[in-house]
Amino acid sequence: MTLETYRASLQILHELLKKRLPTENTRIYEAGGGSTSFIRLDFLERAHITVVDIDEVQLKNNKYAHAKILGDIQKHRFPANSFDLIVCYNVIEHLAGPDQAVKLFAEALAPEGLLVIGAPNPKSFSGWVTKATPHWFHVLYYRLVLGDKLAGQPGHVPFRVVYHPVVTPAALMRFCESLGLQVIHFREYEGDQYERIQEKNPIIGAMLNVIVGAANVLWRSDLKNGDYHMILQKKPVISNKASLQ
């Protein structure tokens, strides 16, 4: 069920991108893209992909980008109208200043260009646990519960999570609207964390399901929806002449 909800959300995202993006010479910026792209863009022809990442190892391992820039997406500025699509996937939760990064995205987007953000939801059950526990606990969880022996090593998950207030979906939508970015798609979905726990440690997985189920009843919400996809479109520039007509 977990993978189904993720795939369904990603399928909707891909369909929207296919409808709204130019099919040729599409200019794409993957912010914090590292070595792996989470977005399938095989329907595009002759796309030019630029990746900016602060991790030199991740950039060296990147095999698909045409331009690789070692830098901080919270500070790296591109000229206006540089990109048709900007993708920021599982990145903003790690930033101390995601608002600064999103401002730079808005500047770099072409009119009617698209911004895709994928991120965990700080107000989900997994978000609450992540905020309430230190980073060493996250590393221990990955190693002991999920069996990831490389967890916490350079270039390996989990990375430190900040959860700046603006990354909460409602706050992010309001902030993006103030920058001239209009939400055209938003969907919450259940990530793979519960399924992975169930596979690795069925007892802990069963206990977690009971706890989250009780929390769902108390808060009258599905707190298992720990991740979200959001697509925003930059509003077109309206000239003074057009606005007077």
Secondary structure as UniProt FT lines:
FT   HELIX           2..20
FT   STRAND          27..31
FT   TURN            34..35
FT   TURN            42..43
FT   STRAND          48..53
FT   HELIX           56..60
FT   STRAND          67..70
FT   TURN            73..75
FT   TURN            80..81
FT   STRAND          83..89
FT   HELIX           92..94
FT   HELIX           98..108
FT   STRAND          109..120
FT   TURN            122..123
FT   HELIX           125..132
FT   HELIX           135..144
FT   TURN            149..152
FT   TURN            154..155
FT   HELIX           165..167
FT   HELIX           169..178
FT   TURN            179..180
FT   STRAND          181..189
FT   HELIX           193..200
FT   HELIX           202..219
FT   TURN            223..224
FT   STRAND          227..234
FT   HELIX           240..244
//
